[in-house]
């Protein structure tokens, strides 16, 4: 994606961070810093590398695992599940 593409996602409220290289706790901070440099805004959400919750998400408002579930509450905003688009109607794995 171009820098303008990333900025457009941020303007639409659709941008979240992810680990920069999947290797260290600083990944979250580094990934968010890159996006902030491009957009002027720090991402409020992030997705855990490999879907495994870990240290470093505390500075985000919400974080997503790869657990497939509908979140019925926001009691644990740093442990949110998500639905894979392939599981939804029209997706590759939809029945």
LUMTIRO-218698 format. One record per atom (N, C-alpha, C, O): x, y, z. Coordinates in steps of 0.1 Angstrom, whole numbers, plus 5000, padded with zeros to 4 digits. Atoms other than C-alpha are relative to their C-alpha. Layout:
BEGIN
XYZ...
% end
This chain:
BEGIN
500849885000500050005000500950125000502050125005499349885000501150354994499750085013498850045021500249924988501450615022498650065000497950075010501449945001498250775009498949905002497949935008500950114997496450445010499849985015498749975020500050024986497350405046499350125007498550105016500749884995496350765054498550004998497850045006501450015003493050705037499349905010498249935014500650104991492350395059499950075014498850055021500149934987493150615090498950105000498150115010501049905001490850885078498649945002497750005007501350075000488050635075499849925013498849855015500150074988488750495110500249854999499649785007499850145003489850165096501449955002501749844997498650044999493550145106500349955014500050025023499550054988495049935133501449954999501849934987498650045001498549835142500149845001499249775005499650144999500249495141501449995003502150105002498650004998503649375150500850034988500450004977499149965011506449515130500749884993500849874981499250115006508549205126499649865007500249765004500550124992506748955150501049955010500949835014498950064992509848915171500150055015500449975023499749944986509849145202498850085005497950114998501049924993507649325227499950144993498950204992500049865006508749655209499350004987499150114981500650005013507049535177498750095000498550164990501249924999503749695188500350154999499650224991499649865000505350025195500650054987500250154982499349965013507450025163498950004989498950094981501150005010504449925141499150125001498850184991500949884998502250195156500850134997500150224991499249885004505050455152500150024985500050134981500049995015505350375115498750064995498750154987501349955005501650425110499750145005499150224997500149864996501650745131500850094992500350204989499249915009504450885110499350024987499450134981500749995013502350815079498850085001498450164991501349944999499050945092499950125009498950195008500149894990499751185120499149965012499050045022500850054989497550965143500549875005500949784997499650134995498550685166498849904999497749945003501150105000496450365160499449975014500249965023500650034987493950285188499849855001499649805012500250154999493649915179501249934994501949994986498950085005496049635171499549864999498649825006500250145002496049275160501249935004502349964999498850074995498349035178500649924989500049854982499350095010501048875156499749855004499849815016500450154998500048505152498849985009498549875013501250014992496948585172500249985015499249965022499750034986498748535205500150125008501050205006499849884991498148795232501350005007501949905010498749994994501248925247500250145006499350225005499749874995502949215263500150114989500450084978499949895010502849555246498750064995498750164989501349955005499149595239499450105009498450165006500649914990498549805270499750144996498850215001500249865005498750135251499050014990498750124985501149995010495950045227498749995007498649935018501350014995492250075233499449874999498649825007500650145003491449735218501149924993501949984985499150095007493349435205499349874997498549825005500650125005492349135185500949885000502049884996499450135001493248775188499649934987498950004979500650075011492548515161498949905004498549824995501150084996489948345181498750044993498450154993501249975008486848315160498850005009498449905014501149984991484048455181499350134998500050234993500749874999481448725184500250055014500049985023499849944987482348955212498750055006498150145001501349974994479248975235500250125009499250195012499849884991480849235258501450064996502150004989498749935002483749475258500850005013501650085016499450014987484849365293501549974999502350025008498650035002488249245280500450064986500649984977499849945014489049495251501449964994501649984982498750055005492649355248500049864996501049804993500150145003491349005242498849974991498049884993501250015009488749055214500249894990501349874984500050105010487948765191499650074987499350194987500449945013487148825154499549894991499849774993500550105010485448655125500950024988501250134983499350005012487448565095499150024988498049964988500949975011485948705063499749884992498749874985500250125008486348365047498949915006498349825000501150074993483748225073498750064998497750005001501249935002481148475064499349964986500049914978500650045013478548425036500850064988501250184988499249965011480348435003501549985001502249994991498650024997483648355019500449854995499549774993499550135004485848055009499549885008499349775003500350114991484947845039498550005004498149915012501449994996481247945042499249884995499549834984500850115004478747665041498750044994497949964990
% end
